[in-house]
Amino acid sequence: MCKLMDIVNDIMLKSKLLNKFIAGIEIYLILLDIKDTDEANNARSEQSQKAFTAGTSRNK
């Protein structure tokens, strides 16, 4: 019976560690998505600025 409890405790410990690992991966993916979104917004902003600058130089 004691051996069975050791096995159950070992499985529970491993499942807790696995859940923490999965949560860490999910947080990493969220941060990666935020970074990609920021980079896309920055690129779009730069394109808008270039288009605006080109438009204003033509109007002069």
Secondary structure, DSSP 4 states (H G I P E B T S, - for coil): -HHHHHHHHHHHHHHHHHHHHHHHHHHHHHHHHHHHHHHHHHHHHHHHHHHHHHHHHHH-
